[in-house]
Every structure is written in structure tokens, then in C-alpha cells.
Amino acid sequence: MDGHDVILSIKNLKKTFPKDDGAMVAIENFNLDVKNGDFVCILGPSGCGKTTLLRMVAGLEPLTSGSMKVKGEDIEGPGSDRGMVFQEFGLFPWRNVKKNVEFGLELKGIPSEKRAEISQKYVELVGLKGFERSYPKELSGGMKQRVGIARALANDPAVLLMDEPFGALDAQTRNQMQMELLRIWKETKKTVLFVTHSVDEAVFLADRIVVMTSRPGTVKNLWNIDLPRPRDRASSEFIALRKNILDELEVQKTGA
């Protein structure tokens, strides 16, 4: 991989959490390079450290050892070069759609006129034109997650971090949001690091899939997904790939 194309570099990453009887090793010897514009999904057994990894890249959780760099700079805390989209939406109920999207821009001290221009651009990008003045309680789950995506994108991050963003949605809405995310990704050309429990979702979305081992989490396998988009979930290639990855995860679960 050409080093100049790498936007996120993780080397020999280790994360431990203190416990009464010593330390619990959550992640160990984790290595990953993500190229600019890549869509990378992370899969693994429950408790393997997927969300912890994402929180560390976001700067919300410190590393124990190793290194994490975005655009060659060490990650030492949260920054506008990384945008996070959470499963539980995380919207402010007292702010309307437009004001939720503008939140990060306010923190950066962007003038109100410029904020309005940027927020409108991303509200329209995620398909919420006409809902600018609606409040979260008036929105469906899928619409709330669109606001979350718009808010993260409004800061123009180098990397978009997504922690099971569609996990709380019903199956039909989830499939629709996957299609929408791919459209947004294609338009913005953002680098995406996406955590999911769903092998089907990962195969549908990703350029590459990282399969993690059970705790302590490390990279067990990397799958390059070269199926053309939009992907047909009923195609023999899609079904075979999904089965191979499911089998790999099943082996980890049973210890076979």
C-alpha cells in the first residue's frame, strides 16, 4: 500500500482496562492501514473491542501502547478531522434539525451565516430538505440517523467513524439507510470506518472487511470485497462471501 494514500494508520495497538485482579487486555497487537476514500467495516465476536477501537480512533479513549495516526499526526484526543456517528443518535432534543447539524460548527466558532450555509448543504445531502425546523421527537429513527450523519459531515472530517449506526432501525429502514450511506459516501468521497455486528451489512457496504478475534481483539483476517455496486444480496457471489465470513466468525465462537 502506498504510504501517501494512507489516511488512518494503526500500529501495534494495545488497550488494557484496570481490574481488581490486574488488567484486562481488550485489544492487542492490532494493525490496520486505511486508505483515503476507503469504506472499511469491522466485524468480530461480541466483546472483542470493536467499539473500543472506534472510540480510540475518535480520541474518546486513550491507547495503552502502540500508535494511531490520522494524516500522519498522532491521535491525542477528539478532533474535527474525525466525525463520529453513534447508534443511539445522540441528538439534542431541544435543537431542531438545522441547529443539531450546526452544533460542531458553533464549537469551532464559525460565523452564523457560514454555519447556515454549511448545515443546509448537509441537510440536503442526507435527504432532509424541508425538515430543517423539525425537532428530534418529530423524526423517525432513520431520519434521526440522517441528522447524525449530517452533523458529523458538517465538520468536514477526514475520517467518518460509525458505531453500529443502523443497529436500532427496523430491517427495511436499515436497508434503505445502507443505500443512502453509500450514495453519501460516493458524493463526499469520505473515508469510513464502520463497526457492525451484521455480516450482511458489511458485505453490502465495504471495500474491505476487518474480522477481529475474540478478546483480546486483533486482526484475524482482512477481506477485500470487489463485488460491483450496487450489490445484489441474492447473487451467488454475495451469498458465498457472506457464508465464508460467517463460518470464520462461527469458528471463533465455538473455538473449533
SVG drawing of the C-alpha trace seen along z (x, -y; Angstrom):
<svg xmlns="http://www.w3.org/2000/svg" viewBox="-43 -35 48 62">
<polyline fill="none" stroke="black" stroke-width="0.4" points="0.0,0.0 1.4,-3.4 2.1,-5.3 0.9,-8.5 -2.6,-7.1 -2.9,-6.0 -5.2,-8.4 -5.5,-6.3 -2.6,-4.2 -2.9,-1.9 0.3,-0.2 0.8,2.4 -2.2,1.0 -2.8,2.3 -5.6,1.3 -6.0,2.5 -8.5,1.7 -7.6,1.9 -9.4,4.5 -9.3,5.5 -7.3,8.6 -4.9,6.9 -5.6,5.6 -8.0,6.8 -6.4,6.7 -9.2,5.6 -7.1,5.1 -3.6,6.3 -1.2,6.1 -3.8,4.5 -2.5,3.2 -4.5,1.6 -3.9,-1.0 -6.9,-2.6 -6.5,-4.4 -8.1,-7.7 -11.7,-7.1 -11.9,-3.5 -15.0,-2.1 -13.8,0.3 -16.2,2.4 -15.1,4.0 -16.7,7.4 -15.9,9.6 -17.5,11.5 -19.2,9.6 -16.8,8.1 -13.8,8.2 -13.2,4.5 -14.8,3.1 -16.4,0.1 -13.4,-0.4 -11.2,-0.6 -13.6,-3.2 -13.6,-5.3 -9.8,-5.3 -9.7,-6.5 -12.2,-9.1 -9.9,-10.2 -12.5,-9.4 -10.4,-6.6 -6.6,-6.7 -4.4,-4.0 -2.2,-1.9 0.6,-1.4 1.3,-1.4 0.3,-4.3 -2.7,-5.8 -2.2,-8.5 -4.6,-10.4 -2.9,-12.1 0.4,-11.4 -0.5,-13.1 -0.8,-11.2 -4.3,-11.0 -4.2,-12.6 -7.9,-13.4 -11.0,-14.3 -10.6,-16.4 -12.6,-17.8 -10.6,-15.6 -12.7,-12.7 -16.5,-12.6 -18.4,-10.1 -21.9,-8.7 -23.4,-6.7 -26.1,-4.0 -28.2,-5.9 -28.4,-9.1 -27.1,-11.5 -29.2,-14.4 -30.1,-17.3 -33.9,-17.2 -34.1,-21.0 -32.4,-21.7 -34.1,-21.4 -32.5,-19.5 -30.6,-22.5 -29.3,-23.5 -28.2,-19.9 -26.2,-19.8 -24.6,-23.2 -23.5,-22.1 -19.9,-21.3 -19.6,-24.4 -20.7,-26.5 -17.9,-25.0 -15.4,-25.9 -16.6,-29.5 -17.9,-29.5 -20.0,-32.7 -23.7,-32.1 -24.1,-32.9 -21.5,-30.4 -22.9,-27.8 -26.3,-28.2 -24.8,-27.6 -22.9,-24.5 -25.7,-23.0 -28.2,-23.5 -25.8,-21.7 -25.6,-18.6 -29.3,-18.6 -30.0,-18.4 -27.2,-15.8 -28.8,-13.4 -32.3,-13.9 -33.9,-16.1 -34.7,-19.2 -38.0,-20.6 -37.3,-19.2 -34.8,-21.9 -37.0,-23.2 -38.3,-19.8 -37.2,-18.5 -35.9,-15.0 -39.2,-13.9 -40.9,-14.6 -38.5,-12.4 -38.4,-8.6 -35.3,-6.6 -33.9,-6.7 -34.4,-10.5 -32.6,-10.9 -29.7,-8.9 -29.6,-11.1 -29.2,-14.1 -26.4,-12.4 -24.6,-11.7 -25.1,-15.3 -23.8,-16.7 -20.7,-14.5 -20.1,-15.5 -20.6,-19.2 -17.2,-19.5 -15.7,-18.1 -13.8,-15.2 -11.0,-13.2 -12.5,-10.0 -16.1,-9.2 -16.4,-6.8 -19.7,-4.9 -20.6,-2.7 -23.4,-0.3 -25.3,-3.4 -28.3,-1.4 -28.4,1.2 -31.6,-0.3 -33.5,-0.5 -36.0,2.0 -34.8,4.2 -36.5,2.2 -35.2,-1.2 -31.8,0.3 -31.5,1.5 -32.7,-1.9 -30.1,-3.7 -27.4,-1.5 -28.2,-2.6 -28.4,-6.2 -25.0,-5.9 -23.4,-4.5 -24.8,-7.4 -23.5,-10.0 -20.1,-8.2 -19.9,-8.3 -20.7,-12.0 -18.4,-13.1 -15.6,-10.6 -15.0,-10.3 -13.0,-7.6 -15.4,-5.5 -14.6,-3.1 -17.8,-1.3 -18.4,1.1 -21.3,3.6 -22.4,7.0 -24.1,7.8 -22.1,9.7 -24.7,9.0 -24.4,5.2 -20.6,5.4 -20.6,7.3 -23.1,4.9 -21.2,1.8 -17.5,2.4 -14.4,2.2 -12.6,4.1 -13.8,6.1 -11.7,6.5 -12.5,9.6 -11.3,9.4 -10.6,12.2 -12.3,12.6 -10.7,10.7 -8.0,9.6 -9.1,8.2 -6.6,8.3 -6.9,8.6 -7.7,12.2 -8.4,11.7 -8.8,8.9 -11.3,9.4 -11.1,7.3 -14.7,7.0 -14.5,6.4 -18.2,7.0 -19.5,4.2 -22.0,1.8 -24.9,1.7 -24.5,5.2 -27.2,7.9 -27.7,9.7 -29.3,12.6 -26.3,13.1 -24.3,16.3 -21.1,14.3 -22.6,12.3 -24.1,15.3 -20.9,17.3 -18.8,14.4 -21.3,13.9 -21.2,17.6 -17.4,17.7 -17.2,14.8 -20.0,16.2 -18.1,19.5 -15.0,17.7 -16.9,15.9 -18.6,19.2 -15.2,21.0 -14.1,18.2 -17.3,18.6 -17.1,22.3 -13.3,22.4 -13.1,25.0"/>
</svg>
